[in-house]
């Protein structure tokens, strides 16, 4: 399969990865970092899988469906965790994760 067919998804993956990385970094600067530990972990997991899937789609992976399913699960989990927090960066991350998971 050609990577051109995944152009929109690749862009969305990149946006989600950047948003999760921003949330991760901002969570590390919050006053109560311990309270943010699970959010930080899921931000990293989500950013990593989005970055990997972006690269894999770009090179025409034959595992697109399987990787996309795992990515959607991780994005859903990250979005659910982020929406529990009152920080703007978490709310933006939750929105981006939900958009990608859909």
Secondary structure as UniProt FT lines:
FT   HELIX           3..6
FT   HELIX           7..28
FT   HELIX           33..36
FT   HELIX           37..58
FT   TURN            59..60
FT   TURN            62..63
FT   HELIX           64..82
FT   TURN            83..84
FT   HELIX           88..101
//
